[in-house]
Amino acid sequence: MGLAARLLRTRWFVRAPIVIFRAHLGGLFGGRLLLLEHTGRHSGRLRRVVLETVERPDSSHVVVASGFGERAQWFRNVRANPRCRVSIGWSASRTATARLLDEDAARAVLARYRVAHARAYAELSGIIEESTGMSIDDVPLVELRLD
């Protein structure tokens, strides 16, 4: 397994950016990453995850991918309770609503991403496939509508 795929499975590595966002320094990521605060579907407790943005068509919408598919805990949580909070760039945490994109909308978003970020798409495709066995074209995409 390659280094990037191993790092995605290393808890301290994937959780480290949360500390940066909680220190109100999320702008250091230039809007490429966001902090998603969601509610645990069983515990009801606040949960946090940092995700990479796939598309940001305007200031009130952002699309993220569930690289670990439908088994990702954050994905399962926002499916159960779509109300969440999002911090992106230097902006303060905003309330949002999560919505799973249908297959056609997801395909269109990934097609735009492939053109706009060809190198990142190729690298990310390999990492997702190596770490999950899924094609990047099969990962679920979630739109976060910011209030």
MODELLER restraints for C-alpha pairs under 7 A, 6 or more apart:
rsr = mdl.restraints
at = mdl.atoms
rsr.add(forms.Gaussian(group=physical.xy_distance, feature=features.Distance(at['CA:1:A'], at['CA:130:A']), mean=6.95, stdev=0.5))
rsr.add(forms.Gaussian(group=physical.xy_distance, feature=features.Distance(at['CA:4:A'], at['CA:127:A']), mean=6.50, stdev=0.5))
rsr.add(forms.Gaussian(group=physical.xy_distance, feature=features.Distance(at['CA:5:A'], at['CA:127:A']), mean=5.51, stdev=0.5))
rsr.add(forms.Gaussian(group=physical.xy_distance, feature=features.Distance(at['CA:5:A'], at['CA:130:A']), mean=6.52, stdev=0.5))
rsr.add(forms.Gaussian(group=physical.xy_distance, feature=features.Distance(at['CA:5:A'], at['CA:131:A']), mean=5.15, stdev=0.5))
rsr.add(forms.Gaussian(group=physical.xy_distance, feature=features.Distance(at['CA:7:A'], at['CA:13:A']), mean=6.41, stdev=0.5))
rsr.add(forms.Gaussian(group=physical.xy_distance, feature=features.Distance(at['CA:8:A'], at['CA:14:A']), mean=6.30, stdev=0.5))
rsr.add(forms.Gaussian(group=physical.xy_distance, feature=features.Distance(at['CA:17:A'], at['CA:50:A']), mean=6.60, stdev=0.5))
rsr.add(forms.Gaussian(group=physical.xy_distance, feature=features.Distance(at['CA:18:A'], at['CA:35:A']), mean=6.90, stdev=0.5))
rsr.add(forms.Gaussian(group=physical.xy_distance, feature=features.Distance(at['CA:18:A'], at['CA:49:A']), mean=6.87, stdev=0.5))
rsr.add(forms.Gaussian(group=physical.xy_distance, feature=features.Distance(at['CA:18:A'], at['CA:50:A']), mean=6.27, stdev=0.5))
rsr.add(forms.Gaussian(group=physical.xy_distance, feature=features.Distance(at['CA:20:A'], at['CA:26:A']), mean=6.10, stdev=0.5))
rsr.add(forms.Gaussian(group=physical.xy_distance, feature=features.Distance(at['CA:21:A'], at['CA:35:A']), mean=6.72, stdev=0.5))
rsr.add(forms.Gaussian(group=physical.xy_distance, feature=features.Distance(at['CA:25:A'], at['CA:90:A']), mean=6.79, stdev=0.5))
rsr.add(forms.Gaussian(group=physical.xy_distance, feature=features.Distance(at['CA:26:A'], at['CA:88:A']), mean=6.41, stdev=0.5))
rsr.add(forms.Gaussian(group=physical.xy_distance, feature=features.Distance(at['CA:26:A'], at['CA:89:A']), mean=5.07, stdev=0.5))
rsr.add(forms.Gaussian(group=physical.xy_distance, feature=features.Distance(at['CA:26:A'], at['CA:90:A']), mean=5.74, stdev=0.5))
rsr.add(forms.Gaussian(group=physical.xy_distance, feature=features.Distance(at['CA:27:A'], at['CA:89:A']), mean=3.84, stdev=0.5))
rsr.add(forms.Gaussian(group=physical.xy_distance, feature=features.Distance(at['CA:27:A'], at['CA:90:A']), mean=4.36, stdev=0.5))
rsr.add(forms.Gaussian(group=physical.xy_distance, feature=features.Distance(at['CA:29:A'], at['CA:89:A']), mean=6.69, stdev=0.5))
rsr.add(forms.Gaussian(group=physical.xy_distance, feature=features.Distance(at['CA:30:A'], at['CA:89:A']), mean=5.70, stdev=0.5))
rsr.add(forms.Gaussian(group=physical.xy_distance, feature=features.Distance(at['CA:31:A'], at['CA:88:A']), mean=5.65, stdev=0.5))
rsr.add(forms.Gaussian(group=physical.xy_distance, feature=features.Distance(at['CA:31:A'], at['CA:89:A']), mean=4.44, stdev=0.5))
rsr.add(forms.Gaussian(group=physical.xy_distance, feature=features.Distance(at['CA:32:A'], at['CA:52:A']), mean=5.83, stdev=0.5))
rsr.add(forms.Gaussian(group=physical.xy_distance, feature=features.Distance(at['CA:32:A'], at['CA:53:A']), mean=5.57, stdev=0.5))
rsr.add(forms.Gaussian(group=physical.xy_distance, feature=features.Distance(at['CA:33:A'], at['CA:50:A']), mean=6.55, stdev=0.5))
rsr.add(forms.Gaussian(group=physical.xy_distance, feature=features.Distance(at['CA:33:A'], at['CA:51:A']), mean=5.53, stdev=0.5))
rsr.add(forms.Gaussian(group=physical.xy_distance, feature=features.Distance(at['CA:33:A'], at['CA:52:A']), mean=4.39, stdev=0.5))
rsr.add(forms.Gaussian(group=physical.xy_distance, feature=features.Distance(at['CA:33:A'], at['CA:53:A']), mean=5.72, stdev=0.5))
rsr.add(forms.Gaussian(group=physical.xy_distance, feature=features.Distance(at['CA:33:A'], at['CA:88:A']), mean=6.68, stdev=0.5))
rsr.add(forms.Gaussian(group=physical.xy_distance, feature=features.Distance(at['CA:34:A'], at['CA:50:A']), mean=5.52, stdev=0.5))
rsr.add(forms.Gaussian(group=physical.xy_distance, feature=features.Distance(at['CA:34:A'], at['CA:51:A']), mean=5.48, stdev=0.5))
rsr.add(forms.Gaussian(group=physical.xy_distance, feature=features.Distance(at['CA:34:A'], at['CA:52:A']), mean=6.37, stdev=0.5))
rsr.add(forms.Gaussian(group=physical.xy_distance, feature=features.Distance(at['CA:34:A'], at['CA:53:A']), mean=6.90, stdev=0.5))
rsr.add(forms.Gaussian(group=physical.xy_distance, feature=features.Distance(at['CA:34:A'], at['CA:86:A']), mean=6.74, stdev=0.5))
rsr.add(forms.Gaussian(group=physical.xy_distance, feature=features.Distance(at['CA:34:A'], at['CA:87:A']), mean=5.63, stdev=0.5))
rsr.add(forms.Gaussian(group=physical.xy_distance, feature=features.Distance(at['CA:34:A'], at['CA:88:A']), mean=4.56, stdev=0.5))
rsr.add(forms.Gaussian(group=physical.xy_distance, feature=features.Distance(at['CA:35:A'], at['CA:48:A']), mean=6.83, stdev=0.5))
rsr.add(forms.Gaussian(group=physical.xy_distance, feature=features.Distance(at['CA:35:A'], at['CA:49:A']), mean=5.84, stdev=0.5))
rsr.add(forms.Gaussian(group=physical.xy_distance, feature=features.Distance(at['CA:35:A'], at['CA:50:A']), mean=4.51, stdev=0.5))
rsr.add(forms.Gaussian(group=physical.xy_distance, feature=features.Distance(at['CA:35:A'], at['CA:51:A']), mean=6.53, stdev=0.5))
rsr.add(forms.Gaussian(group=physical.xy_distance, feature=features.Distance(at['CA:35:A'], at['CA:86:A']), mean=5.63, stdev=0.5))
rsr.add(forms.Gaussian(group=physical.xy_distance, feature=features.Distance(at['CA:35:A'], at['CA:87:A']), mean=5.04, stdev=0.5))
rsr.add(forms.Gaussian(group=physical.xy_distance, feature=features.Distance(at['CA:35:A'], at['CA:88:A']), mean=6.48, stdev=0.5))
rsr.add(forms.Gaussian(group=physical.xy_distance, feature=features.Distance(at['CA:36:A'], at['CA:48:A']), mean=5.67, stdev=0.5))
rsr.add(forms.Gaussian(group=physical.xy_distance, feature=features.Distance(at['CA:36:A'], at['CA:49:A']), mean=5.39, stdev=0.5))
rsr.add(forms.Gaussian(group=physical.xy_distance, feature=features.Distance(at['CA:36:A'], at['CA:50:A']), mean=6.13, stdev=0.5))
rsr.add(forms.Gaussian(group=physical.xy_distance, feature=features.Distance(at['CA:36:A'], at['CA:85:A']), mean=5.91, stdev=0.5))
rsr.add(forms.Gaussian(group=physical.xy_distance, feature=features.Distance(at['CA:36:A'], at['CA:86:A']), mean=4.83, stdev=0.5))
rsr.add(forms.Gaussian(group=physical.xy_distance, feature=features.Distance(at['CA:36:A'], at['CA:87:A']), mean=6.75, stdev=0.5))
rsr.add(forms.Gaussian(group=physical.xy_distance, feature=features.Distance(at['CA:37:A'], at['CA:46:A']), mean=6.68, stdev=0.5))
rsr.add(forms.Gaussian(group=physical.xy_distance, feature=features.Distance(at['CA:37:A'], at['CA:47:A']), mean=5.61, stdev=0.5))
rsr.add(forms.Gaussian(group=physical.xy_distance, feature=features.Distance(at['CA:37:A'], at['CA:48:A']), mean=4.55, stdev=0.5))
rsr.add(forms.Gaussian(group=physical.xy_distance, feature=features.Distance(at['CA:37:A'], at['CA:49:A']), mean=6.72, stdev=0.5))
rsr.add(forms.Gaussian(group=physical.xy_distance, feature=features.Distance(at['CA:37:A'], at['CA:84:A']), mean=5.72, stdev=0.5))
rsr.add(forms.Gaussian(group=physical.xy_distance, feature=features.Distance(at['CA:37:A'], at['CA:85:A']), mean=5.01, stdev=0.5))
rsr.add(forms.Gaussian(group=physical.xy_distance, feature=features.Distance(at['CA:37:A'], at['CA:86:A']), mean=6.31, stdev=0.5))
rsr.add(forms.Gaussian(group=physical.xy_distance, feature=features.Distance(at['CA:38:A'], at['CA:46:A']), mean=5.86, stdev=0.5))
rsr.add(forms.Gaussian(group=physical.xy_distance, feature=features.Distance(at['CA:38:A'], at['CA:47:A']), mean=5.24, stdev=0.5))
rsr.add(forms.Gaussian(group=physical.xy_distance, feature=features.Distance(at['CA:38:A'], at['CA:48:A']), mean=6.34, stdev=0.5))
rsr.add(forms.Gaussian(group=physical.xy_distance, feature=features.Distance(at['CA:38:A'], at['CA:77:A']), mean=6.88, stdev=0.5))
rsr.add(forms.Gaussian(group=physical.xy_distance, feature=features.Distance(at['CA:38:A'], at['CA:78:A']), mean=6.63, stdev=0.5))
rsr.add(forms.Gaussian(group=physical.xy_distance, feature=features.Distance(at['CA:38:A'], at['CA:84:A']), mean=4.82, stdev=0.5))
rsr.add(forms.Gaussian(group=physical.xy_distance, feature=features.Distance(at['CA:38:A'], at['CA:85:A']), mean=6.65, stdev=0.5))
rsr.add(forms.Gaussian(group=physical.xy_distance, feature=features.Distance(at['CA:39:A'], at['CA:45:A']), mean=5.54, stdev=0.5))
rsr.add(forms.Gaussian(group=physical.xy_distance, feature=features.Distance(at['CA:39:A'], at['CA:46:A']), mean=4.85, stdev=0.5))
rsr.add(forms.Gaussian(group=physical.xy_distance, feature=features.Distance(at['CA:39:A'], at['CA:47:A']), mean=5.78, stdev=0.5))
rsr.add(forms.Gaussian(group=physical.xy_distance, feature=features.Distance(at['CA:39:A'], at['CA:77:A']), mean=6.36, stdev=0.5))
rsr.add(forms.Gaussian(group=physical.xy_distance, feature=features.Distance(at['CA:40:A'], at['CA:46:A']), mean=6.34, stdev=0.5))
rsr.add(forms.Gaussian(group=physical.xy_distance, feature=features.Distance(at['CA:40:A'], at['CA:47:A']), mean=6.26, stdev=0.5))
rsr.add(forms.Gaussian(group=physical.xy_distance, feature=features.Distance(at['CA:40:A'], at['CA:77:A']), mean=5.60, stdev=0.5))
rsr.add(forms.Gaussian(group=physical.xy_distance, feature=features.Distance(at['CA:41:A'], at['CA:77:A']), mean=5.09, stdev=0.5))
rsr.add(forms.Gaussian(group=physical.xy_distance, feature=features.Distance(at['CA:41:A'], at['CA:80:A']), mean=6.06, stdev=0.5))
rsr.add(forms.Gaussian(group=physical.xy_distance, feature=features.Distance(at['CA:51:A'], at['CA:64:A']), mean=6.80, stdev=0.5))
rsr.add(forms.Gaussian(group=physical.xy_distance, feature=features.Distance(at['CA:52:A'], at['CA:64:A']), mean=6.33, stdev=0.5))
rsr.add(forms.Gaussian(group=physical.xy_distance, feature=features.Distance(at['CA:53:A'], at['CA:62:A']), mean=6.77, stdev=0.5))
rsr.add(forms.Gaussian(group=physical.xy_distance, feature=features.Distance(at['CA:53:A'], at['CA:63:A']), mean=5.94, stdev=0.5))
rsr.add(forms.Gaussian(group=physical.xy_distance, feature=features.Distance(at['CA:53:A'], at['CA:64:A']), mean=4.92, stdev=0.5))
rsr.add(forms.Gaussian(group=physical.xy_distance, feature=features.Distance(at['CA:54:A'], at['CA:63:A']), mean=5.45, stdev=0.5))
rsr.add(forms.Gaussian(group=physical.xy_distance, feature=features.Distance(at['CA:54:A'], at['CA:64:A']), mean=5.21, stdev=0.5))
rsr.add(forms.Gaussian(group=physical.xy_distance, feature=features.Distance(at['CA:54:A'], at['CA:65:A']), mean=6.71, stdev=0.5))
rsr.add(forms.Gaussian(group=physical.xy_distance, feature=features.Distance(at['CA:54:A'], at['CA:113:A']), mean=6.75, stdev=0.5))
rsr.add(forms.Gaussian(group=physical.xy_distance, feature=features.Distance(at['CA:55:A'], at['CA:62:A']), mean=5.78, stdev=0.5))
rsr.add(forms.Gaussian(group=physical.xy_distance, feature=features.Distance(at['CA:55:A'], at['CA:63:A']), mean=5.06, stdev=0.5))
rsr.add(forms.Gaussian(group=physical.xy_distance, feature=features.Distance(at['CA:56:A'], at['CA:62:A']), mean=4.36, stdev=0.5))
rsr.add(forms.Gaussian(group=physical.xy_distance, feature=features.Distance(at['CA:56:A'], at['CA:63:A']), mean=6.27, stdev=0.5))
rsr.add(forms.Gaussian(group=physical.xy_distance, feature=features.Distance(at['CA:60:A'], at['CA:145:A']), mean=5.80, stdev=0.5))
rsr.add(forms.Gaussian(group=physical.xy_distance, feature=features.Distance(at['CA:60:A'], at['CA:146:A']), mean=4.76, stdev=0.5))
rsr.add(forms.Gaussian(group=physical.xy_distance, feature=features.Distance(at['CA:60:A'], at['CA:147:A']), mean=6.93, stdev=0.5))
rsr.add(forms.Gaussian(group=physical.xy_distance, feature=features.Distance(at['CA:61:A'], at['CA:143:A']), mean=6.77, stdev=0.5))
rsr.add(forms.Gaussian(group=physical.xy_distance, feature=features.Distance(at['CA:61:A'], at['CA:144:A']), mean=5.69, stdev=0.5))
rsr.add(forms.Gaussian(group=physical.xy_distance, feature=features.Distance(at['CA:61:A'], at['CA:145:A']), mean=4.72, stdev=0.5))
rsr.add(forms.Gaussian(group=physical.xy_distance, feature=features.Distance(at['CA:61:A'], at['CA:146:A']), mean=5.98, stdev=0.5))
rsr.add(forms.Gaussian(group=physical.xy_distance, feature=features.Distance(at['CA:62:A'], at['CA:143:A']), mean=5.73, stdev=0.5))
rsr.add(forms.Gaussian(group=physical.xy_distance, feature=features.Distance(at['CA:62:A'], at['CA:144:A']), mean=5.28, stdev=0.5))
rsr.add(forms.Gaussian(group=physical.xy_distance, feature=features.Distance(at['CA:62:A'], at['CA:145:A']), mean=6.78, stdev=0.5))
rsr.add(forms.Gaussian(group=physical.xy_distance, feature=features.Distance(at['CA:63:A'], at['CA:141:A']), mean=6.64, stdev=0.5))
rsr.add(forms.Gaussian(group=physical.xy_distance, feature=features.Distance(at['CA:63:A'], at['CA:142:A']), mean=5.56, stdev=0.5))
rsr.add(forms.Gaussian(group=physical.xy_distance, feature=features.Distance(at['CA:63:A'], at['CA:143:A']), mean=4.36, stdev=0.5))
rsr.add(forms.Gaussian(group=physical.xy_distance, feature=features.Distance(at['CA:63:A'], at['CA:144:A']), mean=6.10, stdev=0.5))
rsr.add(forms.Gaussian(group=physical.xy_distance, feature=features.Distance(at['CA:64:A'], at['CA:141:A']), mean=5.72, stdev=0.5))
rsr.add(forms.Gaussian(group=physical.xy_distance, feature=features.Distance(at['CA:64:A'], at['CA:142:A']), mean=5.38, stdev=0.5))
rsr.add(forms.Gaussian(group=physical.xy_distance, feature=features.Distance(at['CA:64:A'], at['CA:143:A']), mean=6.50, stdev=0.5))
rsr.add(forms.Gaussian(group=physical.xy_distance, feature=features.Distance(at['CA:65:A'], at['CA:139:A']), mean=6.54, stdev=0.5))
rsr.add(forms.Gaussian(group=physical.xy_distance, feature=features.Distance(at['CA:65:A'], at['CA:140:A']), mean=5.93, stdev=0.5))
rsr.add(forms.Gaussian(group=physical.xy_distance, feature=features.Distance(at['CA:65:A'], at['CA:141:A']), mean=4.46, stdev=0.5))
rsr.add(forms.Gaussian(group=physical.xy_distance, feature=features.Distance(at['CA:65:A'], at['CA:142:A']), mean=6.20, stdev=0.5))
rsr.add(forms.Gaussian(group=physical.xy_distance, feature=features.Distance(at['CA:66:A'], at['CA:72:A']), mean=6.80, stdev=0.5))
rsr.add(forms.Gaussian(group=physical.xy_distance, feature=features.Distance(at['CA:66:A'], at['CA:75:A']), mean=6.65, stdev=0.5))
rsr.add(forms.Gaussian(group=physical.xy_distance, feature=features.Distance(at['CA:66:A'], at['CA:139:A']), mean=5.94, stdev=0.5))
rsr.add(forms.Gaussian(group=physical.xy_distance, feature=features.Distance(at['CA:66:A'], at['CA:140:A']), mean=5.54, stdev=0.5))
rsr.add(forms.Gaussian(group=physical.xy_distance, feature=features.Distance(at['CA:66:A'], at['CA:141:A']), mean=6.24, stdev=0.5))
rsr.add(forms.Gaussian(group=physical.xy_distance, feature=features.Distance(at['CA:67:A'], at['CA:128:A']), mean=6.21, stdev=0.5))
rsr.add(forms.Gaussian(group=physical.xy_distance, feature=features.Distance(at['CA:67:A'], at['CA:139:A']), mean=5.92, stdev=0.5))
rsr.add(forms.Gaussian(group=physical.xy_distance, feature=features.Distance(at['CA:68:A'], at['CA:132:A']), mean=6.23, stdev=0.5))
rsr.add(forms.Gaussian(group=physical.xy_distance, feature=features.Distance(at['CA:69:A'], at['CA:139:A']), mean=5.22, stdev=0.5))
rsr.add(forms.Gaussian(group=physical.xy_distance, feature=features.Distance(at['CA:69:A'], at['CA:140:A']), mean=6.00, stdev=0.5))
rsr.add(forms.Gaussian(group=physical.xy_distance, feature=features.Distance(at['CA:70:A'], at['CA:76:A']), mean=6.64, stdev=0.5))
rsr.add(forms.Gaussian(group=physical.xy_distance, feature=features.Distance(at['CA:78:A'], at['CA:98:A']), mean=6.33, stdev=0.5))
rsr.add(forms.Gaussian(group=physical.xy_distance, feature=features.Distance(at['CA:82:A'], at['CA:97:A']), mean=5.23, stdev=0.5))
rsr.add(forms.Gaussian(group=physical.xy_distance, feature=features.Distance(at['CA:82:A'], at['CA:98:A']), mean=4.69, stdev=0.5))
rsr.add(forms.Gaussian(group=physical.xy_distance, feature=features.Distance(at['CA:82:A'], at['CA:99:A']), mean=6.90, stdev=0.5))
rsr.add(forms.Gaussian(group=physical.xy_distance, feature=features.Distance(at['CA:83:A'], at['CA:96:A']), mean=5.95, stdev=0.5))
rsr.add(forms.Gaussian(group=physical.xy_distance, feature=features.Distance(at['CA:83:A'], at['CA:97:A']), mean=4.75, stdev=0.5))
rsr.add(forms.Gaussian(group=physical.xy_distance, feature=features.Distance(at['CA:83:A'], at['CA:98:A']), mean=6.54, stdev=0.5))
rsr.add(forms.Gaussian(group=physical.xy_distance, feature=features.Distance(at['CA:84:A'], at['CA:95:A']), mean=5.83, stdev=0.5))
rsr.add(forms.Gaussian(group=physical.xy_distance, feature=features.Distance(at['CA:84:A'], at['CA:96:A']), mean=5.23, stdev=0.5))
rsr.add(forms.Gaussian(group=physical.xy_distance, feature=features.Distance(at['CA:84:A'], at['CA:97:A']), mean=6.03, stdev=0.5))
rsr.add(forms.Gaussian(group=physical.xy_distance, feature=features.Distance(at['CA:85:A'], at['CA:93:A']), mean=6.02, stdev=0.5))
rsr.add(forms.Gaussian(group=physical.xy_distance, feature=features.Distance(at['CA:85:A'], at['CA:94:A']), mean=5.25, stdev=0.5))
rsr.add(forms.Gaussian(group=physical.xy_distance, feature=features.Distance(at['CA:85:A'], at['CA:95:A']), mean=4.31, stdev=0.5))
rsr.add(forms.Gaussian(group=physical.xy_distance, feature=features.Distance(at['CA:85:A'], at['CA:96:A']), mean=5.37, stdev=0.5))
rsr.add(forms.Gaussian(group=physical.xy_distance, feature=features.Distance(at['CA:86:A'], at['CA:93:A']), mean=5.27, stdev=0.5))
rsr.add(forms.Gaussian(group=physical.xy_distance, feature=features.Distance(at['CA:86:A'], at['CA:94:A']), mean=5.28, stdev=0.5))
rsr.add(forms.Gaussian(group=physical.xy_distance, feature=features.Distance(at['CA:86:A'], at['CA:95:A']), mean=6.37, stdev=0.5))
rsr.add(forms.Gaussian(group=physical.xy_distance, feature=features.Distance(at['CA:86:A'], at['CA:96:A']), mean=6.54, stdev=0.5))
rsr.add(forms.Gaussian(group=physical.xy_distance, feature=features.Distance(at['CA:87:A'], at['CA:93:A']), mean=4.37, stdev=0.5))
rsr.add(forms.Gaussian(group=physical.xy_distance, feature=features.Distance(at['CA:87:A'], at['CA:94:A']), mean=6.40, stdev=0.5))
rsr.add(forms.Gaussian(group=physical.xy_distance, feature=features.Distance(at['CA:94:A'], at['CA:146:A']), mean=6.45, stdev=0.5))
rsr.add(forms.Gaussian(group=physical.xy_distance, feature=features.Distance(at['CA:94:A'], at['CA:147:A']), mean=6.73, stdev=0.5))
rsr.add(forms.Gaussian(group=physical.xy_distance, feature=features.Distance(at['CA:95:A'], at['CA:146:A']), mean=5.95, stdev=0.5))
rsr.add(forms.Gaussian(group=physical.xy_distance, feature=features.Distance(at['CA:95:A'], at['CA:147:A']), mean=5.61, stdev=0.5))
rsr.add(forms.Gaussian(group=physical.xy_distance, feature=features.Distance(at['CA:96:A'], at['CA:144:A']), mean=6.03, stdev=0.5))
rsr.add(forms.Gaussian(group=physical.xy_distance, feature=features.Distance(at['CA:96:A'], at['CA:145:A']), mean=5.22, stdev=0.5))
rsr.add(forms.Gaussian(group=physical.xy_distance, feature=features.Distance(at['CA:96:A'], at['CA:146:A']), mean=4.20, stdev=0.5))
rsr.add(forms.Gaussian(group=physical.xy_distance, feature=features.Distance(at['CA:96:A'], at['CA:147:A']), mean=5.48, stdev=0.5))
rsr.add(forms.Gaussian(group=physical.xy_distance, feature=features.Distance(at['CA:97:A'], at['CA:144:A']), mean=5.56, stdev=0.5))
rsr.add(forms.Gaussian(group=physical.xy_distance, feature=features.Distance(at['CA:97:A'], at['CA:145:A']), mean=5.20, stdev=0.5))
rsr.add(forms.Gaussian(group=physical.xy_distance, feature=features.Distance(at['CA:97:A'], at['CA:146:A']), mean=6.65, stdev=0.5))
rsr.add(forms.Gaussian(group=physical.xy_distance, feature=features.Distance(at['CA:98:A'], at['CA:142:A']), mean=6.38, stdev=0.5))
rsr.add(forms.Gaussian(group=physical.xy_distance, feature=features.Distance(at['CA:98:A'], at['CA:143:A']), mean=5.71, stdev=0.5))
rsr.add(forms.Gaussian(group=physical.xy_distance, feature=features.Distance(at['CA:98:A'], at['CA:144:A']), mean=4.58, stdev=0.5))
rsr.add(forms.Gaussian(group=physical.xy_distance, feature=features.Distance(at['CA:98:A'], at['CA:145:A']), mean=6.45, stdev=0.5))
rsr.add(forms.Gaussian(group=physical.xy_distance, feature=features.Distance(at['CA:99:A'], at['CA:142:A']), mean=5.50, stdev=0.5))
rsr.add(forms.Gaussian(group=physical.xy_distance, feature=features.Distance(at['CA:99:A'], at['CA:143:A']), mean=5.22, stdev=0.5))
rsr.add(forms.Gaussian(group=physical.xy_distance, feature=features.Distance(at['CA:99:A'], at['CA:144:A']), mean=6.49, stdev=0.5))
rsr.add(forms.Gaussian(group=physical.xy_distance, feature=features.Distance(at['CA:100:A'], at['CA:141:A']), mean=6.08, stdev=0.5))
rsr.add(forms.Gaussian(group=physical.xy_distance, feature=features.Distance(at['CA:100:A'], at['CA:142:A']), mean=4.49, stdev=0.5))
rsr.add(forms.Gaussian(group=physical.xy_distance, feature=features.Distance(at['CA:100:A'], at['CA:143:A']), mean=6.29, stdev=0.5))
rsr.add(forms.Gaussian(group=physical.xy_distance, feature=features.Distance(at['CA:101:A'], at['CA:141:A']), mean=5.64, stdev=0.5))
rsr.add(forms.Gaussian(group=physical.xy_distance, feature=features.Distance(at['CA:101:A'], at['CA:142:A']), mean=5.64, stdev=0.5))
rsr.add(forms.Gaussian(group=physical.xy_distance, feature=features.Distance(at['CA:101:A'], at['CA:143:A']), mean=6.49, stdev=0.5))
rsr.add(forms.Gaussian(group=physical.xy_distance, feature=features.Distance(at['CA:106:A'], at['CA:141:A']), mean=5.99, stdev=0.5))
rsr.add(forms.Gaussian(group=physical.xy_distance, feature=features.Distance(at['CA:114:A'], at['CA:121:A']), mean=5.55, stdev=0.5))
rsr.add(forms.Gaussian(group=physical.xy_distance, feature=features.Distance(at['CA:125:A'], at['CA:135:A']), mean=6.70, stdev=0.5))
rsr.add(forms.Gaussian(group=physical.xy_distance, feature=features.Distance(at['CA:125:A'], at['CA:136:A']), mean=5.23, stdev=0.5))
rsr.add(forms.Gaussian(group=physical.xy_distance, feature=features.Distance(at['CA:128:A'], at['CA:134:A']), mean=6.50, stdev=0.5))
rsr.add(forms.Gaussian(group=physical.xy_distance, feature=features.Distance(at['CA:128:A'], at['CA:135:A']), mean=6.87, stdev=0.5))
rsr.add(forms.Gaussian(group=physical.xy_distance, feature=features.Distance(at['CA:128:A'], at['CA:136:A']), mean=6.36, stdev=0.5))
rsr.add(forms.Gaussian(group=physical.xy_distance, feature=features.Distance(at['CA:129:A'], at['CA:135:A']), mean=5.44, stdev=0.5))
